[in-house]
Amino acid sequence: MSATRAQPGPPEDGAKPSGEGARPQRGGREEPAGGMGTAGRSDTLEPPEPWCLRETGVDRARLGRAESLFALSNGHLGLRGNLDEGEPRVVSGTYLNGFYESYPLDYGERGFGFAEDGQTVVNAPDGKIIRLVVENEPVDVERGTVEHHERELDLRAGVLRRQLRWRSAYGHRIEVRTKRMVSFLQRSVAAIQYEVEALDEPLWVTLQSILVANQDERSGGEDPRSARAIGDVLDPRLAVGGDRRAVLCHATKRTQLSVASGMDHVLDAPGDCRVSLDVEDDLARVTVSTRIEPGTPLRLTKFLAYHWSSRQTVEWLRDQVDASLEAALAEGWDGLADRQKRFLDDWWERADVELDGDPAVQQALRFALFHLIQAGARIEGRAIAAKGQTGTGYDGHAFWDTEAYVLPVLTYLEPRAVRDALEWRWSTLPQARERAAQLDLPGASLPWRTIHGEECSGYWPAGLAALHVNADVADAVRRYVHVTGDEEFERHQGFDLLVETARLWAGVGWFDRVGTFRINGVTGPDEYSALVDNNVFTNLMAKANLVAAAEVARKHADRAAELGVDEDEIATWERAAQAMYVPYDDALLVHPQDQDFTVHDVWDFAATPAEHYPLLLHYPYFQLYRRQVVKQADLVLALWFRGEAFTDEEKRRDFEYYEAITVRDSSLSACAQAVVAAEVGHLDLAWAYLREAALTDIDDLHHNAQGGLHMASLAGAVLSVTNGLGGFRDGDGIPRFRPRLPDPVRRVAFRLTIRGTRLRVELVPGEARYVVEDGEPLTIEHDGERFEVGADVVARPLPEVPDLDPPPFPAGRGPGCLGPAAD
């Protein structure tokens, strides 16, 4: 793209929700643009830099997106990228993983088994705010004159920096320099360093450092992708303060989760200061007033700490906050920043993806990897939500795409986070077993969307019926165990997850009169089809789930006995897997997405105006469900995830068929299309879709980045490189590669860590190079040739790519049509 840029301790836990009264969610996951969301590259974003994201100026129309892009988190605590002074803002966000409120789901007609309660992430007390008054005039980017404004997200330091030069209406000029971080090492701690300097003359200034709960949200518009508006949900329980420290304690009204939030300060002032502290139920404020001279800045370092629990008292949580603040003060800003940098140095040594040929994509890939480690580093028994901790989109829920897209990246880069995420799934098995029993099914039925573990989708054809989530979790378990060799996890949490999901499939499916195993009445990944029979993706993923469960049951006979798994049950799983039905259309020579899909009428794409996308916002599901139109990769996802079930020729025909009817109304689609396009030989398409996945949030291609970043698409951008251009597959125990290199790309390099061995893969024109950077030699496969790789580089020619005509795609919905295309 050109420079113009066209485009460890025990986890705290939650409480079981109850109660009744708000609307159910829509079935689809992409909603219309609203509020201040505007798609396209913001004029304030600077040309791409390899290791940072930089903006100059304040783009009021795209402020919500900037808040998401510049968010900081560590998996436990997240701070949205709001301006230091707190206004203007779209969504003010401070999030604690698993800290939520419930609300009742109301239905016009309630049915047995419908989800009872919704769950939504709660905005914890906001401690980011530091307001500045200069000679009795408040500093505000919408008042006075902003002479310079710049923010830089440093991907190597893990710090958000800001510089503001501002002139008041009366001509007083100041410069503000701030730094903000959420610590990867001190799980509950964030820190802000704030400097203000007079530029021309001595000035009286007042700083107000604020911690506020139940903050009013004034978004400038309604956006249905934001979290449900449920009002002030934090009841004050305790407020204490002394010197420059304050701690506020609250509890959610329905879930009765307690949270303590605190702040303390270190002041470096050039002269005498007046310092005061005010503490109320929902507000704590430290005020510093002094006179500053040009060249002698006033510096305030603010430390924040957060702890929450469903079991501990607010007094206990207050003490934990005090302890965390003391630890942060002892380490200081410099100590925290130094350890932050060393943490990320280690991350980038393992995780960096290098791509020469497109600076925007190179920046976007590192941006993606940075946000993925932010989302997963310290989850410790919690989920990775669809938006991480960058916003309130999807109410802060975790979906199947965590296991399908995010965990496959982290398994090879940060497996500890993967174990934590899967342990969270394991911790929700009691709710999942209860849900399965309610549905008159064996085993466990994991939720499609949730925070605490209960299904909270009010649209059951997309939620309850999307049973593939169970196989997606099982697939993540299988991959994690294979890559890490974590036998303890396999024997316990992994075993339980595999067995209970296999039992579900054995109960959902059935053997027909000729012995074929069929799974009817389910919803696959494509949300423009629902309640179908024999969705190919679901059936093939269920097959792999059944095989994996049978293998671990035979391997760990003692655990099998504990769960009542006998030889007959194992044999049933194996028989079902062997007999799994995979429909095929002999007339079209393609696999239908489900057994009846290709007999439906094709959607009239030519007659669909561009402004009628996403389709679910302009057409009833009744029309979508009975036509051939695909919201997001489904059959194509099966070609990638379960590629061993298809021949190369079948993959090509299937891919080209579904290209013509896939409209990509979901951010989950582009990366899957990129991976399979590369495999079958459509390299131009693969590159276009890779770019789309990479730039989804930076360019706001789906018009909803203000609600938070798309973690699955960020992960998908990385997978588009490793699994797409690298041709990496991990299904049979041997890492296999069939790499591709599109013309715009001059070089690609990435790393994978398998059983402690770090393998580096580099692609250059005409050649793939493999080398073990750390660890023991590794057996791999390149284009069908198997060999061992050690400390010496092994080079092989890139496989031949067939010369294919580009397939058609729906009018106005091809690659690049959602936003700016490559030059």
Rosetta blueprint (number, residue, H / E / L):
1 M L
2 S L
3 A L
4 T L
5 R L
6 A L
7 Q L
8 P L
9 G L
10 P L
11 P L
12 E L
13 D L
14 G L
15 A L
16 K L
17 P L
18 S L
19 G L
20 E L
21 G L
22 A E
23 R L
24 P L
25 Q L
26 R L
27 G L
28 G L
29 R L
30 E L
31 E L
32 P L
33 A L
34 G L
35 G L
36 M L
37 G L
38 T L
39 A L
40 G L
41 R L
42 S L
43 D L
44 T L
45 L E
46 E L
47 P L
48 P L
49 E E
50 P L
51 W L
52 C E
53 L E
54 R E
55 E E
56 T E
57 G L
58 V L
59 D L
60 R H
61 A H
62 R H
63 L H
64 G H
65 R H
66 A H
67 E H
68 S H
69 L H
70 F L
71 A L
72 L E
73 S E
74 N L
75 G L
76 H L
77 L E
78 G E
79 L E
80 R L
81 G L
82 N L
83 L L
84 D L
85 E L
86 G L
87 E L
88 P L
89 R L
90 V L
91 V L
92 S L
93 G L
94 T E
95 Y E
96 L E
97 N L
98 G L
99 F L
100 Y E
101 E E
102 S E
103 Y E
104 P E
105 L E
106 D L
107 Y L
108 G L
109 E L
110 R L
111 G L
112 F L
113 G L
114 F L
115 A L
116 E L
117 D E
118 G E
119 Q E
120 T E
121 V E
122 V L
123 N L
124 A L
125 P L
126 D E
127 G L
128 K L
129 I L
130 I E
131 R E
132 L E
133 V E
134 V E
135 E L
136 N L
137 E E
138 P E
139 V L
140 D L
141 V L
142 E L
143 R L
144 G L
145 T E
146 V E
147 E E
148 H E
149 H E
150 E E
151 R E
152 E E
153 L E
154 D E
155 L L
156 R L
157 A L
158 G L
159 V E
160 L E
161 R E
162 R E
163 Q E
164 L E
165 R E
166 W E
167 R E
168 S L
169 A L
170 Y L
171 G L
172 H L
173 R E
174 I E
175 E E
176 V E
177 R E
178 T E
179 K E
180 R E
181 M E
182 V E
183 S L
184 F L
185 L L
186 Q L
187 R L
188 S L
189 V E
190 A E
191 A E
192 I E
193 Q E
194 Y E
195 E E
196 V E
197 E E
198 A E
199 L L
200 D L
201 E L
202 P L
203 L E
204 W E
205 V E
206 T E
207 L E
208 Q E
209 S E
210 I E
211 L E
212 V E
213 A L
214 N L
215 Q L
216 D L
217 E L
218 R L
219 S L
220 G L
221 G L
222 E L
223 D L
224 P L
225 R L
226 S L
227 A L
228 R L
229 A L
230 I L
231 G L
232 D L
233 V L
234 L E
235 D E
236 P E
237 R E
238 L E
239 A E
240 V E
241 G E
242 G E
243 D L
244 R L
245 R E
246 A E
247 V E
248 L E
249 C E
250 H E
251 A E
252 T E
253 K L
254 R L
255 T L
256 Q L
257 L L
258 S E
259 V E
260 A E
261 S E
262 G E
263 M E
264 D E
265 H E
266 V E
267 L E
268 D E
269 A L
270 P L
271 G L
272 D L
273 C L
274 R E
275 V E
276 S E
277 L E
278 D E
279 V E
280 E L
281 D L
282 D L
283 L E
284 A E
285 R E
286 V E
287 T E
288 V E
289 S E
290 T E
291 R E
292 I E
293 E L
294 P L
295 G L
296 T L
297 P L
298 L E
299 R E
300 L E
301 T E
302 K E
303 F E
304 L E
305 A E
306 Y E
307 H E
308 W E
309 S E
310 S L
311 R L
312 Q L
313 T L
314 V H
315 E H
316 W H
317 L H
318 R H
319 D H
320 Q H
321 V H
322 D H
323 A H
324 S H
325 L H
326 E H
327 A H
328 A H
329 L H
330 A H
331 E H
332 G H
333 W H
334 D H
335 G H
336 L H
337 A H
338 D H
339 R H
340 Q H
341 K H
342 R H
343 F H
344 L H
345 D H
346 D H
347 W H
348 W H
349 E H
350 R H
351 A H
352 D L
353 V L
354 E E
355 L E
356 D E
357 G L
358 D L
359 P H
360 A H
361 V H
362 Q H
363 Q H
364 A H
365 L H
366 R H
367 F H
368 A H
369 L H
370 F H
371 H H
372 L H
373 I H
374 Q H
375 A H
376 G H
377 A L
378 R L
379 I L
380 E L
381 G L
382 R L
383 A L
384 I L
385 A L
386 A L
387 K L
388 G L
389 Q L
390 T L
391 G L
392 T L
393 G H
394 Y H
395 D H
396 G H
397 H L
398 A E
399 F L
400 W L
401 D H
402 T H
403 E H
404 A H
405 Y H
406 V H
407 L H
408 P H
409 V H
410 L H
411 T L
412 Y L
413 L L
414 E L
415 P H
416 R H
417 A H
418 V H
419 R H
420 D H
421 A H
422 L H
423 E H
424 W H
425 R H
426 W H
427 S H
428 T L
429 L H
430 P H
431 Q H
432 A H
433 R H
434 E H
435 R H
436 A H
437 A H
438 Q H
439 L L
440 D L
441 L L
442 P L
443 G L
444 A L
445 S L
446 L L
447 P L
448 W L
449 R L
450 T E
451 I L
452 H L
453 G L
454 E L
455 E L
456 C L
457 S L
458 G L
459 Y L
460 W L
461 P L
462 A L
463 G L
464 L L
465 A L
466 A L
467 L L
468 H H
469 V H
470 N H
471 A H
472 D H
473 V H
474 A H
475 D H
476 A H
477 V H
478 R H
479 R H
480 Y H
481 V H
482 H H
483 V H
484 T H
485 G L
486 D L
487 E H
488 E H
489 F H
490 E H
491 R H
492 H H
493 Q H
494 G H
495 F H
496 D H
497 L H
498 L H
499 V H
500 E H
501 T H
502 A H
503 R H
504 L H
505 W H
506 A H
507 G H
508 V H
509 G L
510 W E
511 F E
512 D L
513 R L
514 V L
515 G L
516 T L
517 F E
518 R E
519 I L
520 N L
521 G L
522 V E
523 T L
524 G L
525 P L
526 D L
527 E L
528 Y L
529 S L
530 A L
531 L L
532 V E
533 D L
534 N L
535 N L
536 V H
537 F H
538 T H
539 N H
540 L H
541 M H
542 A H
543 K H
544 A H
545 N H
546 L H
547 V H
548 A H
549 A H
550 A H
551 E H
552 V H
553 A H
554 R H
555 K H
556 H L
557 A H
558 D H
559 R H
560 A H
561 A H
562 E H
563 L L
564 G L
565 V L
566 D L
567 E H
568 D H
569 E H
570 I H
571 A H
572 T H
573 W H
574 E H
575 R H
576 A H
577 A H
578 Q H
579 A L
580 M E
581 Y L
582 V L
583 P L
584 Y L
585 D E
586 D L
587 A L
588 L L
589 L L
590 V E
591 H L
592 P L
593 Q L
594 D L
595 Q L
596 D L
597 F H
598 T H
599 V H
600 H L
601 D E
602 V E
603 W L
604 D L
605 F L
606 A L
607 A L
608 T L
609 P L
610 A H
611 E H
612 H H
613 Y L
614 P L
615 L H
616 L H
617 L H
618 H L
619 Y L
620 P L
621 Y H
622 F H
623 Q H
624 L H
625 Y H
626 R L
627 R E
628 Q E
629 V L
630 V E
631 K L
632 Q L
633 A L
634 D L
635 L H
636 V H
637 L H
638 A H
639 L H
640 W H
641 F H
642 R L
643 G H
644 E H
645 A H
646 F L
647 T L
648 D H
649 E H
650 E H
651 K H
652 R H
653 R H
654 D H
655 F H
656 E H
657 Y H
658 Y H
659 E H
660 A L
661 I L
662 T E
663 V L
664 R L
665 D L
666 S L
667 S L
668 L L
669 S H
670 A H
671 C H
672 A H
673 Q H
674 A H
675 V H
676 V H
677 A H
678 A H
679 E H
680 V H
681 G L
682 H L
683 L H
684 D H
685 L H
686 A H
687 W H
688 A H
689 Y H
690 L H
691 R H
692 E H
693 A H
694 A H
695 L H
696 T L
697 D L
698 I L
699 D L
700 D L
701 L L
702 H L
703 H L
704 N L
705 A H
706 Q H
707 G H
708 G L
709 L L
710 H L
711 M H
712 A H
713 S H
714 L H
715 A H
716 G H
717 A H
718 V H
719 L H
720 S H
721 V H
722 T H
723 N H
724 G H
725 L H
726 G L
727 G L
728 F L
729 R E
730 D L
731 G L
732 D L
733 G L
734 I L
735 P L
736 R E
737 F E
738 R L
739 P L
740 R L
741 L L
742 P L
743 D L
744 P L
745 V L
746 R L
747 R E
748 V E
749 A E
750 F E
751 R E
752 L E
753 T E
754 I E
755 R L
756 G L
757 T E
758 R E
759 L E
760 R E
761 V E
762 E E
763 L E
764 V E
765 P L
766 G L
767 E E
768 A E
769 R E
770 Y E
771 V E
772 V E
773 E E
774 D E
775 G L
776 E L
777 P L
778 L E
779 T E
780 I E
781 E E
782 H E
783 D L
784 G L
785 E E
786 R E
787 F E
788 E E
789 V E
790 G L
791 A L
792 D L
793 V L
794 V E
795 A E
796 R E
797 P E
798 L L
799 P L
800 E L
801 V L
802 P L
803 D L
804 L L
805 D L
806 P L
807 P L
808 P L
809 F L
810 P L
811 A L
812 G L
813 R L
814 G L
815 P L
816 G L
817 C L
818 L L
819 G L
820 P L
821 A L
822 A L
823 D L
